[in-house]
Amino acid sequence: MSGSEFVARIGLAAGGLPPLFYAAGERYYMQADLPAETIQAGRVPALWRSLLDSPAQPLRLWVSTRGATTPLHFDSADSFLAQMRGSKRVTFFPPAALRGLYPYPADHPLHRRARPSLYAAPDERAEDYPRFSEAAAVAQTIELHEGDVVIFPRNWWHNVETTSALSVSVGCRFV
């Protein structure tokens, strides 16, 4: 869908369209690659441009609404996320926490994702994933607000949750 239709469907435009196939209260998450001209036009800070000399993927725009999450996973390349509007909560787990994260095997479609959910009831999570408490003991949570930038080191597990009505972020993986 186009960006303008997305804006209309999340209720930011006058006379917003009804949600796609979802009931009211559903969460939206949109990602889109930004054109290379965005970088070449000098609209990107110098630090980002230096990181983007060796991108593992194009610069990416992320737009989401409150409660939208990216489940606990790791990236195989370093990356950054710049918060342009709104806020997000990011919970990090170091690579050493792997034992308590119960990752899917390398040949599974959800490889690089953890099985436990940070949003599950603690007693249910403890029953299904008893070592998760070891990982949780070393987790660190940060809040990203407009103007903040966070670096995601490769192989660091992270969970991202939108905490504002609307969030706009720009990110990129680099080598």
N, C-alpha and C positions, 0 to 999 in steps of 0.2 A: 504494500500500500504506500501511497505517497506520504511525505512528511506532513502535509496539510491535513490529509485524512486522519492520520494518527493523532494530531493535535485536536481535531474535531471529536474524535472518538473518546479521548480522555477528558473531554469536557472543558477544554481551555478556550475553545472558540465559541462565539455566539451561535446559538442554534445548533449545538453539538449533536452529532449523530449518535444513534444508540450504539452500545458496545457491540463488537463483532458477534461472537457466538456465546458470549458470557453474560452472566447475571451481573447486576449492579454490585459494586464492591470488589470486582475482580481486579487483579493487579496487571499492569502493563509493563513490558520491557521491550524496547526497540534498540537494535544496534545497526549501524550502517557505516561502511567504509567512507572516509572523507576523501574527496578528490585530491590528487597530488598537488593541484594548483593551490590548495589551502596552505600547504607548506611553502611552496615556491613564491607565493604572493607576499611573504614576509609577515603573515598574520600569526605565526607560531613563534613563541619565545626562542631565543638563541640556544638555550640548554636543550629544548626539545629537538630542535633541528640537528644538534650535534648527536643526540641519541638516535635520531632517525636516519643517520648516514648508513646504518646497517639494520634496517627494520626486519623483523621476522614476519610482520604483517603490516598492512597499511594503518595509518592513523584511523582510529575508530571512534565514532560518536555513540554514546550510550544515553538513552532517555528512558526514565522509569517513573513509576508512581509509588507512593508510600506502601511499604510492605513487600515490594518486589525483591526477590533474592536471587543471588547466584550461589548455588549450594557449594559446600565445602569441597575444594579441589585444589590442585596445584597446576602451574604452567611450567612448561619445559624451557621457557626463555624468560629472561628478565623483562619486566614491563613497568610502566608507570600509569597512573590514573590521576587526572587533574579534574577537580570538582569545579565546574563552571557555574552551576546554579543548584541551590538546595543542599541536601546533606545525605551522607551515607555512613553506615557503621561497618567497619572492616575488622574481622577477627582473624588473626594470624596464628598459625601453628608452625613451629620450626620443623625442618626435615626429620629431626631426631624424634618427633612425636609420632612417627609413622606407625609404630606398633599399636597405638591406641586409636588409630583412625580407620582401621579395617578397610584398606583400599580394595577396589575391585582389581582382579588380575589384569595383566597386560593385554590379554586377548579378549577382554570383555568390552562391549560398546561404551561402558561408563568408566573405562580406564582413566586414571588421573582424578577420580572422584572418591570421596570417603563414603562409607555406608551410613554412619551415624548422622542424624540430623541435629543441628543445634536447637531446633525448635520442638523436638520430641520431648515428652514428659520425662524428667530426669530418672524416675524410677523405671520406666519402660526402657529407656536408653541403657541404664545400668544393667538391666536384665539381659538385653540383647547384645550389648557391647561392654562387658565388664572392664576392659582396659581403657575405655574412653576417659575415665577420670584422670588417668596418668597424663593423657594428652591435654586435657582441659587445664591441668595444673600449670602448664607452661604456655598456655595461650595468652595472647595480648590483643586487646581491643582498642581501636582508635576511632575517632569521629572525624569524618572529612566534611569541611564546610567550604563555602564558596571561596575560591582562591587557593585552597590547599592542594598539594600534590603529594602522592605517596608512591614509593618505589616498591614493587613486588619482586623480591629476589626469586630467581628460578628455584623450583622445588620447595618453596615455602607454601604451605597449605593456607587457603584463605576462603572466607565466607563473606559475601557482601550483601548488605541489606539497605534499601532506600528508606530513610527516616523522615523525609520531607514530602509534602504533597506532590511535588515535581522535582526530579533530579535530572541534571544534564551534566555529563562527564565526557571527557576526551581521554583516550588511552591508546597505548601502543606497546606491542612486544618488540624487543630489540635484541640483537646479539652482540 
